[in-house]
Amino acid sequence: LHQYLKKKHYQTKYGGEVSFDGRGEMDTGYIIYFFPYVNDASYLGTLGRLIPSAPSDYKLIIHPDEIPWKINNEM
């Protein structure tokens, strides 16, 4: 798959930039948002982010306190 992503750039439908380097690796990061339902545009928080240029221990950052864990079949 990476061979098809080399030096590709595009924008998401929300205007975010996404780009890949000459090896097909993502060189832009992204934020992980929480939207509770597929058809619901209600933004409920930022769960984390991916930072490709960060050292390996810091590439994926998750904020566990922001995750709405399901308890007793309720969120």
N, CA, C, O and CB atoms as a CASP TS submission, in Angstrom:
PFRMAT TS
TARGET T0000
AUTHOR 0000-0000-0000
METHOD Language model
MODEL 1
PARENT N/A
ATOM      1  N   LEU     1       0.822  -1.198   0.000  1.00  0.00           N
ATOM      2  CA  LEU     1       0.000   0.000   0.000  1.00  0.00           C
ATOM      3  C   LEU     1       0.861   1.255   0.000  1.00  0.00           C
ATOM      4  O   LEU     1       0.515   2.244  -0.646  1.00  0.00           O
ATOM      5  CB  LEU     1      -0.932   0.002   1.201  1.00  0.00           C
ATOM      6  N   HIS     2       1.975   1.224   0.717  1.00  0.00           N
ATOM      7  CA  HIS     2       2.812   2.424   0.831  1.00  0.00           C
ATOM      8  C   HIS     2       3.316   2.911  -0.517  1.00  0.00           C
ATOM      9  O   HIS     2       3.520   4.112  -0.698  1.00  0.00           O
ATOM     10  CB  HIS     2       3.990   2.151   1.740  1.00  0.00           C
ATOM     11  N   GLN     3       3.521   2.006  -1.469  1.00  0.00           N
ATOM     12  CA  GLN     3       4.021   2.439  -2.781  1.00  0.00           C
ATOM     13  C   GLN     3       3.050   3.378  -3.483  1.00  0.00           C
ATOM     14  O   GLN     3       3.477   4.203  -4.291  1.00  0.00           O
ATOM     15  CB  GLN     3       4.289   1.230  -3.665  1.00  0.00           C
ATOM     16  N   TYR     4       1.772   3.276  -3.200  1.00  0.00           N
ATOM     17  CA  TYR     4       0.768   4.138  -3.834  1.00  0.00           C
ATOM     18  C   TYR     4       0.619   5.479  -3.119  1.00  0.00           C
ATOM     19  O   TYR     4       0.003   6.403  -3.652  1.00  0.00           O
ATOM     20  CB  TYR     4      -0.576   3.429  -3.870  1.00  0.00           C
ATOM     21  N   LEU     5       1.172   5.587  -1.935  1.00  0.00           N
ATOM     22  CA  LEU     5       1.018   6.805  -1.140  1.00  0.00           C
ATOM     23  C   LEU     5       2.228   7.731  -1.202  1.00  0.00           C
ATOM     24  O   LEU     5       2.220   8.791  -0.575  1.00  0.00           O
ATOM     25  CB  LEU     5       0.750   6.441   0.287  1.00  0.00           C
ATOM     26  N   LYS     6       3.258   7.356  -1.938  1.00  0.00           N
ATOM     27  CA  LYS     6       4.477   8.167  -1.992  1.00  0.00           C
ATOM     28  C   LYS     6       4.192   9.563  -2.518  1.00  0.00           C
ATOM     29  O   LYS     6       3.608   9.738  -3.588  1.00  0.00           O
ATOM     30  CB  LYS     6       5.529   7.490  -2.866  1.00  0.00           C
ATOM     31  N   LYS     7       4.615  10.549  -1.746  1.00  0.00           N
ATOM     32  CA  LYS     7       4.509  11.966  -2.114  1.00  0.00           C
ATOM     33  C   LYS     7       3.085  12.379  -2.494  1.00  0.00           C
ATOM     34  O   LYS     7       2.899  13.159  -3.427  1.00  0.00           O
ATOM     35  CB  LYS     7       5.444  12.265  -3.267  1.00  0.00           C
ATOM     36  N   LYS     8       2.098  11.871  -1.791  1.00  0.00           N
ATOM     37  CA  LYS     8       0.695  12.236  -2.029  1.00  0.00           C
ATOM     38  C   LYS     8       0.265  13.248  -0.980  1.00  0.00           C
ATOM     39  O   LYS     8       0.671  13.170   0.179  1.00  0.00           O
ATOM     40  CB  LYS     8      -0.233  10.979  -1.995  1.00  0.00           C
ATOM     41  N   HIS     9      -0.552  14.190  -1.397  1.00  0.00           N
ATOM     42  CA  HIS     9      -1.071  15.228  -0.503  1.00  0.00           C
ATOM     43  C   HIS     9      -2.554  15.413  -0.800  1.00  0.00           C
ATOM     44  O   HIS     9      -2.957  15.413  -1.963  1.00  0.00           O
ATOM     45  CB  HIS     9      -0.289  16.579  -0.675  1.00  0.00           C
ATOM     46  N   TYR    10      -3.353  15.567   0.222  1.00  0.00           N
ATOM     47  CA  TYR    10      -4.764  15.879   0.023  1.00  0.00           C
ATOM     48  C   TYR    10      -5.320  16.551   1.266  1.00  0.00           C
ATOM     49  O   TYR    10      -4.665  16.614   2.306  1.00  0.00           O
ATOM     50  CB  TYR    10      -5.570  14.607  -0.312  1.00  0.00           C
ATOM     51  N   GLN    11      -6.548  17.053   1.136  1.00  0.00           N
ATOM     52  CA  GLN    11      -7.249  17.668   2.262  1.00  0.00           C
ATOM     53  C   GLN    11      -8.455  16.822   2.617  1.00  0.00           C
ATOM     54  O   GLN    11      -9.112  16.258   1.742  1.00  0.00           O
ATOM     55  CB  GLN    11      -7.678  19.123   1.932  1.00  0.00           C
ATOM     56  N   THR    12      -8.742  16.736   3.913  1.00  0.00           N
ATOM     57  CA  THR    12      -9.944  16.045   4.343  1.00  0.00           C
ATOM     58  C   THR    12     -11.153  16.927   4.044  1.00  0.00           C
ATOM     59  O   THR    12     -10.999  18.095   3.689  1.00  0.00           O
ATOM     60  CB  THR    12      -9.873  15.688   5.854  1.00  0.00           C
ATOM     61  N   LYS    13     -12.341  16.376   4.187  1.00  0.00           N
ATOM     62  CA  LYS    13     -13.536  17.178   3.919  1.00  0.00           C
ATOM     63  C   LYS    13     -13.704  18.302   4.933  1.00  0.00           C
ATOM     64  O   LYS    13     -14.502  19.215   4.721  1.00  0.00           O
ATOM     65  CB  LYS    13     -14.773  16.294   3.922  1.00  0.00           C
ATOM     66  N   TYR    14     -12.956  18.242   6.040  1.00  0.00           N
ATOM     67  CA  TYR    14     -13.005  19.299   7.046  1.00  0.00           C
ATOM     68  C   TYR    14     -11.854  20.286   6.899  1.00  0.00           C
ATOM     69  O   TYR    14     -11.697  21.184   7.727  1.00  0.00           O
ATOM     70  CB  TYR    14     -12.987  18.696   8.434  1.00  0.00           C
ATOM     71  N   GLY    15     -11.055  20.126   5.858  1.00  0.00           N
ATOM     72  CA  GLY    15      -9.971  21.061   5.576  1.00  0.00           C
ATOM     73  C   GLY    15      -8.620  20.689   6.145  1.00  0.00           C
ATOM     74  O   GLY    15      -7.659  21.441   5.979  1.00  0.00           O
ATOM     75  N   GLY    16      -8.517  19.558   6.808  1.00  0.00           N
ATOM     76  CA  GLY    16      -7.237  19.118   7.362  1.00  0.00           C
ATOM     77  C   GLY    16      -6.293  18.635   6.271  1.00  0.00           C
ATOM     78  O   GLY    16      -6.728  18.048   5.280  1.00  0.00           O
ATOM     79  N   GLU    17      -5.011  18.882   6.454  1.00  0.00           N
ATOM     80  CA  GLU    17      -3.991  18.464   5.498  1.00  0.00           C
ATOM     81  C   GLU    17      -3.503  17.056   5.834  1.00  0.00           C
ATOM     82  O   GLU    17      -3.245  16.744   6.996  1.00  0.00           O
ATOM     83  CB  GLU    17      -2.809  19.459   5.492  1.00  0.00           C
ATOM     84  N   VAL    18      -3.378  16.216   4.820  1.00  0.00           N
ATOM     85  CA  VAL    18      -2.803  14.884   4.976  1.00  0.00           C
ATOM     86  C   VAL    18      -1.757  14.732   3.891  1.00  0.00           C
ATOM     87  O   VAL    18      -2.029  15.011   2.723  1.00  0.00           O
ATOM     88  CB  VAL    18      -3.899  13.751   4.890  1.00  0.00           C
ATOM     89  N   SER    19      -0.553  14.289   4.264  1.00  0.00           N
ATOM     90  CA  SER    19       0.483  14.088   3.252  1.00  0.00           C
ATOM     91  C   SER    19       1.383  12.922   3.635  1.00  0.00           C
ATOM     92  O   SER    19       1.501  12.560   4.805  1.00  0.00           O
ATOM     93  CB  SER    19       1.317  15.366   3.069  1.00  0.00           C
ATOM     94  N   PHE    20       2.014  12.345   2.619  1.00  0.00           N
ATOM     95  CA  PHE    20       2.894  11.201   2.784  1.00  0.00           C
ATOM     96  C   PHE    20       4.236  11.523   2.160  1.00  0.00           C
ATOM     97  O   PHE    20       4.307  12.222   1.149  1.00  0.00           O
ATOM     98  CB  PHE    20       2.283   9.928   2.156  1.00  0.00           C
ATOM     99  N   ASP    21       5.307  11.012   2.764  1.00  0.00           N
ATOM    100  CA  ASP    21       6.650  11.293   2.263  1.00  0.00           C
ATOM    101  C   ASP    21       7.014  10.356   1.106  1.00  0.00           C
ATOM    102  O   ASP    21       6.164   9.609   0.620  1.00  0.00           O
ATOM    103  CB  ASP    21       7.678  11.160   3.396  1.00  0.00           C
ATOM    104  N   GLY    22       8.262  10.395   0.670  1.00  0.00           N
ATOM    105  CA  GLY    22       8.720   9.590  -0.457  1.00  0.00           C
ATOM    106  C   GLY    22       8.733   8.098  -0.204  1.00  0.00           C
ATOM    107  O   GLY    22       8.862   7.313  -1.143  1.00  0.00           O
ATOM    108  N   ARG    23       8.599   7.689   1.057  1.00  0.00           N
ATOM    109  CA  ARG    23       8.514   6.263   1.389  1.00  0.00           C
ATOM    110  C   ARG    23       7.070   5.805   1.562  1.00  0.00           C
ATOM    111  O   ARG    23       6.819   4.623   1.799  1.00  0.00           O
ATOM    112  CB  ARG    23       9.300   5.971   2.661  1.00  0.00           C
ATOM    113  N   GLY    24       6.125   6.728   1.445  1.00  0.00           N
ATOM    114  CA  GLY    24       4.722   6.392   1.653  1.00  0.00           C
ATOM    115  C   GLY    24       4.299   6.443   3.105  1.00  0.00           C
ATOM    116  O   GLY    24       3.207   5.997   3.455  1.00  0.00           O
ATOM    117  N   GLU    25       5.162   6.988   3.955  1.00  0.00           N
ATOM    118  CA  GLU    25       4.837   7.128   5.378  1.00  0.00           C
ATOM    119  C   GLU    25       4.154   8.472   5.605  1.00  0.00           C
ATOM    120  O   GLU    25       4.530   9.475   4.997  1.00  0.00           O
ATOM    121  CB  GLU    25       6.118   7.005   6.261  1.00  0.00           C
ATOM    122  N   MET    26       3.160   8.492   6.473  1.00  0.00           N
ATOM    123  CA  MET    26       2.464   9.742   6.764  1.00  0.00           C
ATOM    124  C   MET    26       3.426  10.722   7.419  1.00  0.00           C
ATOM    125  O   MET    26       4.094  10.376   8.394  1.00  0.00           O
ATOM    126  CB  MET    26       1.237   9.494   7.673  1.00  0.00           C
ATOM    127  N   ASP    27       3.502  11.928   6.899  1.00  0.00           N
ATOM    128  CA  ASP    27       4.379  12.921   7.524  1.00  0.00           C
ATOM    129  C   ASP    27       3.604  14.050   8.179  1.00  0.00           C
ATOM    130  O   ASP    27       4.198  14.996   8.696  1.00  0.00           O
ATOM    131  CB  ASP    27       5.327  13.491   6.499  1.00  0.00           C
ATOM    132  N   THR    28       2.293  13.956   8.161  1.00  0.00           N
ATOM    133  CA  THR    28       1.463  14.882   8.930  1.00  0.00           C
ATOM    134  C   THR    28       0.770  14.065  10.015  1.00  0.00           C
ATOM    135  O   THR    28       0.450  12.895   9.801  1.00  0.00           O
ATOM    136  CB  THR    28       0.414  15.636   8.011  1.00  0.00           C
ATOM    137  N   GLY    29       0.544  14.657  11.146  1.00  0.00           N
ATOM    138  CA  GLY    29      -0.132  13.949  12.218  1.00  0.00           C
ATOM    139  C   GLY    29      -1.634  14.153  12.129  1.00  0.00           C
ATOM    140  O   GLY    29      -2.127  14.839  11.235  1.00  0.00           O
ATOM    141  N   TYR    30      -2.336  13.565  13.041  1.00  0.00           N
ATOM    142  CA  TYR    30      -3.766  13.819  13.104  1.00  0.00           C
ATOM    143  C   TYR    30      -4.262  13.676  14.528  1.00  0.00           C
ATOM    144  O   TYR    30      -3.631  13.044  15.375  1.00  0.00           O
ATOM    145  CB  TYR    30      -4.527  12.872  12.177  1.00  0.00           C
ATOM    146  N   ILE    31      -5.404  14.279  14.760  1.00  0.00           N
ATOM    147  CA  ILE    31      -6.045  14.262  16.072  1.00  0.00           C
ATOM    148  C   ILE    31      -7.139  13.202  16.045  1.00  0.00           C
ATOM    149  O   ILE    31      -7.844  13.064  15.045  1.00  0.00           O
ATOM    150  CB  ILE    31      -6.628  15.673  16.446  1.00  0.00           C
ATOM    151  N   ILE    32      -7.284  12.461  17.125  1.00  0.00           N
ATOM    152  CA  ILE    32      -8.314  11.432  17.232  1.00  0.00           C
ATOM    153  C   ILE    32      -9.485  12.036  17.998  1.00  0.00           C
ATOM    154  O   ILE    32      -9.378  12.305  19.195  1.00  0.00           O
ATOM    155  CB  ILE    32      -7.770  10.134  17.943  1.00  0.00           C
ATOM    156  N   TYR    33     -10.602  12.247  17.305  1.00  0.00           N
ATOM    157  CA  TYR    33     -11.797  12.844  17.903  1.00  0.00           C
ATOM    158  C   TYR    33     -12.795  11.763  18.268  1.00  0.00           C
ATOM    159  O   TYR    33     -12.729  10.646  17.755  1.00  0.00           O
ATOM    160  CB  TYR    33     -12.439  13.860  16.947  1.00  0.00           C
ATOM    161  N   PHE    34     -13.716  12.098  19.152  1.00  0.00           N
ATOM    162  CA  PHE    34     -14.793  11.182  19.497  1.00  0.00           C
ATOM    163  C   PHE    34     -16.119  11.753  19.015  1.00  0.00           C
ATOM    164  O   PHE    34     -16.546  12.826  19.443  1.00  0.00           O
ATOM    165  CB  PHE    34     -14.830  10.922  21.019  1.00  0.00           C
ATOM    166  N   PHE    35     -16.756  11.019  18.120  1.00  0.00           N
ATOM    167  CA  PHE    35     -18.113  11.303  17.670  1.00  0.00           C
ATOM    168  C   PHE    35     -18.916  10.069  18.064  1.00  0.00           C
ATOM    169  O   PHE    35     -18.608   8.978  17.584  1.00  0.00           O
ATOM    170  CB  PHE    35     -18.190  11.610  16.094  1.00  0.00           C
ATOM    171  N   PRO    36     -19.927  10.192  18.911  1.00  0.00           N
ATOM    172  CA  PRO    36     -20.581   9.021  19.480  1.00  0.00           C
ATOM    173  C   PRO    36     -21.288   8.102  18.488  1.00  0.00           C
ATOM    174  O   PRO    36     -21.343   6.892  18.707  1.00  0.00           O
ATOM    175  CB  PRO    36     -21.552   9.465  20.471  1.00  0.00           C
ATOM    176  N   TYR    37     -21.817   8.642  17.427  1.00  0.00           N
ATOM    177  CA  TYR    37     -22.554   7.821  16.474  1.00  0.00           C
ATOM    178  C   TYR    37     -22.136   8.179  15.063  1.00  0.00           C
ATOM    179  O   TYR    37     -21.729   9.311  14.802  1.00  0.00           O
ATOM    180  CB  TYR    37     -24.073   7.998  16.649  1.00  0.00           C
ATOM    181  N   VAL    38     -22.232   7.232  14.160  1.00  0.00           N
ATOM    182  CA  VAL    38     -21.802   7.433  12.773  1.00  0.00           C
ATOM    183  C   VAL    38     -22.496   8.623  12.126  1.00  0.00           C
ATOM    184  O   VAL    38     -21.842   9.415  11.448  1.00  0.00           O
ATOM    185  CB  VAL    38     -22.069   6.179  11.955  1.00  0.00           C
ATOM    186  N   ASN    39     -23.787   8.768  12.316  1.00  0.00           N
ATOM    187  CA  ASN    39     -24.546   9.832  11.656  1.00  0.00           C
ATOM    188  C   ASN    39     -24.708  11.083  12.517  1.00  0.00           C
ATOM    189  O   ASN    39     -25.461  11.990  12.162  1.00  0.00           O
ATOM    190  CB  ASN    39     -25.904   9.317  11.268  1.00  0.00           C
ATOM    191  N   ASP    40     -24.015  11.130  13.629  1.00  0.00           N
ATOM    192  CA  ASP    40     -24.135  12.262  14.541  1.00  0.00           C
ATOM    193  C   ASP    40     -22.874  13.114  14.460  1.00  0.00           C
ATOM    194  O   ASP    40     -21.769  12.603  14.643  1.00  0.00           O
ATOM    195  CB  ASP    40     -24.380  11.780  15.996  1.00  0.00           C
ATOM    196  N   ALA    41     -23.027  14.390  14.192  1.00  0.00           N
ATOM    197  CA  ALA    41     -21.878  15.288  14.064  1.00  0.00           C
ATOM    198  C   ALA    41     -21.514  15.950  15.387  1.00  0.00           C
ATOM    199  O   ALA    41     -20.726  16.895  15.407  1.00  0.00           O
ATOM    200  CB  ALA    41     -22.165  16.355  13.023  1.00  0.00           C
ATOM    201  N   SER    42     -22.075  15.467  16.491  1.00  0.00           N
ATOM    202  CA  SER    42     -21.769  16.044  17.799  1.00  0.00           C
ATOM    203  C   SER    42     -20.364  15.645  18.228  1.00  0.00           C
ATOM    204  O   SER    42     -20.075  14.464  18.422  1.00  0.00           O
ATOM    205  CB  SER    42     -22.804  15.594  18.854  1.00  0.00           C
ATOM    206  N   TYR    43     -19.514  16.617  18.371  1.00  0.00           N
ATOM    207  CA  TYR    43     -18.134  16.382  18.801  1.00  0.00           C
ATOM    208  C   TYR    43     -18.103  16.321  20.312  1.00  0.00           C
ATOM    209  O   TYR    43     -18.552  17.250  20.983  1.00  0.00           O
ATOM    210  CB  TYR    43     -17.175  17.490  18.273  1.00  0.00           C
ATOM    211  N   LEU    44     -17.576  15.237  20.854  1.00  0.00           N
ATOM    212  CA  LEU    44     -17.569  15.089  22.303  1.00  0.00           C
ATOM    213  C   LEU    44     -16.184  15.096  22.928  1.00  0.00           C
ATOM    214  O   LEU    44     -16.062  14.892  24.136  1.00  0.00           O
ATOM    215  CB  LEU    44     -18.253  13.834  22.668  1.00  0.00           C
ATOM    216  N   GLY    45     -15.155  15.320  22.159  1.00  0.00           N
ATOM    217  CA  GLY    45     -13.835  15.407  22.775  1.00  0.00           C
ATOM    218  C   GLY    45     -12.712  14.904  21.899  1.00  0.00           C
ATOM    219  O   GLY    45     -12.929  14.272  20.865  1.00  0.00           O
ATOM    220  N   THR    46     -11.504  15.204  22.343  1.00  0.00           N
ATOM    221  CA  THR    46     -10.297  14.749  21.678  1.00  0.00           C
ATOM    222  C   THR    46      -9.733  13.590  22.483  1.00  0.00           C
ATOM    223  O   THR    46      -9.392  13.751  23.655  1.00  0.00           O
ATOM    224  CB  THR    46      -9.253  15.903  21.530  1.00  0.00           C
ATOM    225  N   LEU    47      -9.634  12.422  21.858  1.00  0.00           N
ATOM    226  CA  LEU    47      -9.172  11.234  22.557  1.00  0.00           C
ATOM    227  C   LEU    47      -7.671  11.046  22.485  1.00  0.00           C
ATOM    228  O   LEU    47      -7.098  10.306  23.285  1.00  0.00           O
ATOM    229  CB  LEU    47      -9.848  10.029  22.004  1.00  0.00           C
ATOM    230  N   GLY    48      -7.028  11.705  21.539  1.00  0.00           N
ATOM    231  CA  GLY    48      -5.583  11.558  21.414  1.00  0.00           C
ATOM    232  C   GLY    48      -5.086  12.148  20.115  1.00  0.00           C
ATOM    233  O   GLY    48      -5.804  12.882  19.436  1.00  0.00           O
ATOM    234  N   ARG    49      -3.839  11.817  19.769  1.00  0.00           N
ATOM    235  CA  ARG    49      -3.268  12.294  18.513  1.00  0.00           C
ATOM    236  C   ARG    49      -2.147  11.369  18.072  1.00  0.00           C
ATOM    237  O   ARG    49      -1.548  10.662  18.881  1.00  0.00           O
ATOM    238  CB  ARG    49      -2.750  13.739  18.658  1.00  0.00           C
ATOM    239  N   LEU    50      -1.875  11.387  16.771  1.00  0.00           N
ATOM    240  CA  LEU    50      -0.770  10.652  16.176  1.00  0.00           C
ATOM    241  C   LEU    50       0.210  11.675  15.634  1.00  0.00           C
ATOM    242  O   LEU    50      -0.168  12.560  14.867  1.00  0.00           O
ATOM    243  CB  LEU    50      -1.259   9.673  15.052  1.00  0.00           C
ATOM    244  N   ILE    51       1.469  11.555  16.032  1.00  0.00           N
ATOM    245  CA  ILE    51       2.507  12.490  15.606  1.00  0.00           C
ATOM    246  C   ILE    51       3.639  11.671  14.978  1.00  0.00           C
ATOM    247  O   ILE    51       4.520  11.201  15.698  1.00  0.00           O
ATOM    248  CB  ILE    51       3.031  13.365  16.817  1.00  0.00           C
ATOM    249  N   PRO    52       3.636  11.492  13.661  1.00  0.00           N
ATOM    250  CA  PRO    52       4.623  10.634  13.006  1.00  0.00           C
ATOM    251  C   PRO    52       6.072  11.044  13.225  1.00  0.00           C
ATOM    252  O   PRO    52       6.953  10.186  13.249  1.00  0.00           O
ATOM    253  CB  PRO    52       4.352  10.605  11.555  1.00  0.00           C
ATOM    254  N   SER    53       6.335  12.328  13.383  1.00  0.00           N
ATOM    255  CA  SER    53       7.715  12.795  13.526  1.00  0.00           C
ATOM    256  C   SER    53       8.252  12.666  14.954  1.00  0.00           C
ATOM    257  O   SER    53       9.436  12.911  15.188  1.00  0.00           O
ATOM    258  CB  SER    53       7.809  14.233  13.086  1.00  0.00           C
ATOM    259  N   ALA    54       7.411  12.289  15.896  1.00  0.00           N
ATOM    260  CA  ALA    54       7.830  12.172  17.298  1.00  0.00           C
ATOM    261  C   ALA    54       8.635  10.886  17.514  1.00  0.00           C
ATOM    262  O   ALA    54       8.534   9.952  16.718  1.00  0.00           O
ATOM    263  CB  ALA    54       6.597  12.197  18.237  1.00  0.00           C
ATOM    264  N   PRO    55       9.435  10.833  18.591  1.00  0.00           N
ATOM    265  CA  PRO    55      10.120   9.579  18.938  1.00  0.00           C
ATOM    266  C   PRO    55       9.087   8.468  19.125  1.00  0.00           C
ATOM    267  O   PRO    55       7.935   8.745  19.459  1.00  0.00           O
ATOM    268  CB  PRO    55      10.980   9.751  20.233  1.00  0.00           C
ATOM    269  N   SER    56       9.485   7.223  18.913  1.00  0.00           N
ATOM    270  CA  SER    56       8.529   6.113  18.881  1.00  0.00           C
ATOM    271  C   SER    56       7.658   6.007  20.130  1.00  0.00           C
ATOM    272  O   SER    56       6.501   5.599  20.025  1.00  0.00           O
ATOM    273  CB  SER    56       9.267   4.828  18.692  1.00  0.00           C
ATOM    274  N   ASP    57       8.170   6.358  21.299  1.00  0.00           N
ATOM    275  CA  ASP    57       7.353   6.292  22.519  1.00  0.00           C
ATOM    276  C   ASP    57       6.272   7.364  22.574  1.00  0.00           C
ATOM    277  O   ASP    57       5.387   7.300  23.428  1.00  0.00           O
ATOM    278  CB  ASP    57       8.238   6.417  23.733  1.00  0.00           C
ATOM    279  N   TYR    58       6.326   8.338  21.687  1.00  0.00           N
ATOM    280  CA  TYR    58       5.396   9.470  21.727  1.00  0.00           C
ATOM    281  C   TYR    58       4.600   9.646  20.439  1.00  0.00           C
ATOM    282  O   TYR    58       3.913  10.655  20.280  1.00  0.00           O
ATOM    283  CB  TYR    58       6.151  10.734  22.018  1.00  0.00           C
ATOM    284  N   LYS    59       4.677   8.689  19.515  1.00  0.00           N
ATOM    285  CA  LYS    59       3.967   8.814  18.239  1.00  0.00           C
ATOM    286  C   LYS    59       2.449   8.800  18.433  1.00  0.00           C
ATOM    287  O   LYS    59       1.731   9.589  17.819  1.00  0.00           O
ATOM    288  CB  LYS    59       4.380   7.685  17.291  1.00  0.00           C
ATOM    289  N   LEU    60       1.974   7.906  19.282  1.00  0.00           N
ATOM    290  CA  LEU    60       0.540   7.790  19.545  1.00  0.00           C
ATOM    291  C   LEU    60       0.287   8.186  20.990  1.00  0.00           C
ATOM    292  O   LEU    60       0.801   7.560  21.917  1.00  0.00           O
ATOM    293  CB  LEU    60       0.021   6.340  19.262  1.00  0.00           C
ATOM    294  N   ILE    61      -0.505   9.223  21.170  1.00  0.00           N
ATOM    295  CA  ILE    61      -0.837   9.711  22.505  1.00  0.00           C
ATOM    296  C   ILE    61      -2.343   9.547  22.695  1.00  0.00           C
ATOM    297  O   ILE    61      -3.136  10.072  21.913  1.00  0.00           O
ATOM    298  CB  ILE    61      -0.392  11.211  22.701  1.00  0.00           C
ATOM    299  N   ILE    62      -2.726   8.822  23.729  1.00  0.00           N
ATOM    300  CA  ILE    62      -4.140   8.597  24.037  1.00  0.00           C
ATOM    301  C   ILE    62      -4.435   9.242  25.388  1.00  0.00           C
ATOM    302  O   ILE    62      -3.639   9.134  26.321  1.00  0.00           O
ATOM    303  CB  ILE    62      -4.491   7.061  24.051  1.00  0.00           C
ATOM    304  N   HIS    63      -5.585   9.915  25.487  1.00  0.00           N
ATOM    305  CA  HIS    63      -6.031  10.532  26.741  1.00  0.00           C
ATOM    306  C   HIS    63      -7.128   9.643  27.339  1.00  0.00           C
ATOM    307  O   HIS    63      -8.307   9.865  27.062  1.00  0.00           O
ATOM    308  CB  HIS    63      -6.556  12.008  26.504  1.00  0.00           C
ATOM    309  N   PRO    64      -6.765   8.637  28.158  1.00  0.00           N
ATOM    310  CA  PRO    64      -7.759   7.684  28.656  1.00  0.00           C
ATOM    311  C   PRO    64      -8.888   8.315  29.456  1.00  0.00           C
ATOM    312  O   PRO    64     -10.000   7.788  29.469  1.00  0.00           O
ATOM    313  CB  PRO    64      -7.087   6.664  29.498  1.00  0.00           C
ATOM    314  N   ASP    65      -8.624   9.432  30.124  1.00  0.00           N
ATOM    315  CA  ASP    65      -9.682  10.085  30.904  1.00  0.00           C
ATOM    316  C   ASP    65     -10.764  10.690  30.019  1.00  0.00           C
ATOM    317  O   ASP    65     -11.862  10.980  30.494  1.00  0.00           O
ATOM    318  CB  ASP    65      -9.088  11.167  31.786  1.00  0.00           C
ATOM    319  N   GLU    66     -10.464  10.881  28.741  1.00  0.00           N
ATOM    320  CA  GLU    66     -11.434  11.455  27.807  1.00  0.00           C
ATOM    321  C   GLU    66     -12.289  10.392  27.118  1.00  0.00           C
ATOM    322  O   GLU    66     -13.270  10.721  26.452  1.00  0.00           O
ATOM    323  CB  GLU    66     -10.713  12.280  26.762  1.00  0.00           C
ATOM    324  N   ILE    67     -11.921   9.119  27.274  1.00  0.00           N
ATOM    325  CA  ILE    67     -12.654   8.039  26.604  1.00  0.00           C
ATOM    326  C   ILE    67     -13.929   7.742  27.384  1.00  0.00           C
ATOM    327  O   ILE    67     -13.863   7.439  28.576  1.00  0.00           O
ATOM    328  CB  ILE    67     -11.775   6.756  26.477  1.00  0.00           C
ATOM    329  N   PRO    68     -15.085   7.822  26.733  1.00  0.00           N
ATOM    330  CA  PRO    68     -16.356   7.529  27.416  1.00  0.00           C
ATOM    331  C   PRO    68     -16.588   6.017  27.466  1.00  0.00           C
ATOM    332  O   PRO    68     -17.270   5.459  26.606  1.00  0.00           O
ATOM    333  CB  PRO    68     -17.545   8.236  26.697  1.00  0.00           C
ATOM    334  N   TRP    69     -16.022   5.366  28.469  1.00  0.00           N
ATOM    335  CA  TRP    69     -16.137   3.921  28.585  1.00  0.00           C
ATOM    336  C   TRP    69     -17.589   3.531  28.831  1.00  0.00           C
ATOM    337  O   TRP    69     -18.308   4.206  29.568  1.00  0.00           O
ATOM    338  CB  TRP    69     -15.237   3.393  29.712  1.00  0.00           C
ATOM    339  N   LYS    70     -18.004   2.451  28.216  1.00  0.00           N
ATOM    340  CA  LYS    70     -19.373   1.976  28.355  1.00  0.00           C
ATOM    341  C   LYS    70     -19.505   1.241  29.696  1.00  0.00           C
ATOM    342  O   LYS    70     -18.769   0.292  29.966  1.00  0.00           O
ATOM    343  CB  LYS    70     -19.767   1.045  27.160  1.00  0.00           C
ATOM    344  N   ILE    71     -20.444   1.688  30.526  1.00  0.00           N
ATOM    345  CA  ILE    71     -20.674   1.082  31.836  1.00  0.00           C
ATOM    346  C   ILE    71     -22.159   0.762  31.948  1.00  0.00           C
ATOM    347  O   ILE    71     -23.005   1.629  31.729  1.00  0.00           O
ATOM    348  CB  ILE    71     -20.205   2.028  33.000  1.00  0.00           C
ATOM    349  N   ASN    72     -22.473  -0.485  32.290  1.00  0.00           N
ATOM    350  CA  ASN    72     -23.872  -0.928  32.399  1.00  0.00           C
ATOM    351  C   ASN    72     -24.662  -0.610  31.138  1.00  0.00           C
ATOM    352  O   ASN    72     -25.796  -0.136  31.207  1.00  0.00           O
ATOM    353  CB  ASN    72     -24.546  -0.273  33.605  1.00  0.00           C
ATOM    354  N   ASN    73     -24.054  -0.874  29.986  1.00  0.00           N
ATOM    355  CA  ASN    73     -24.683  -0.645  28.675  1.00  0.00           C
ATOM    356  C   ASN    73     -25.038   0.805  28.413  1.00  0.00           C
ATOM    357  O   ASN    73     -25.882   1.084  27.561  1.00  0.00           O
ATOM    358  CB  ASN    73     -25.920  -1.474  28.556  1.00  0.00           C
ATOM    359  N   GLU    74     -24.423   1.727  29.117  1.00  0.00           N
ATOM    360  CA  GLU    74     -24.652   3.151  28.895  1.00  0.00           C
ATOM    361  C   GLU    74     -23.314   3.847  28.733  1.00  0.00           C
ATOM    362  O   GLU    74     -22.294   3.404  29.263  1.00  0.00           O
ATOM    363  CB  GLU    74     -25.462   3.779  30.060  1.00  0.00           C
ATOM    364  N   MET    75     -23.337   4.947  27.989  1.00  0.00           N
ATOM    365  CA  MET    75     -22.114   5.724  27.812  1.00  0.00           C
ATOM    366  C   MET    75     -22.158   6.923  28.717  1.00  0.00           C
ATOM    367  O   MET    75     -21.221   7.722  28.730  1.00  0.00           O
ATOM    368  CB  MET    75     -21.929   6.159  26.348  1.00  0.00           C
TER
END
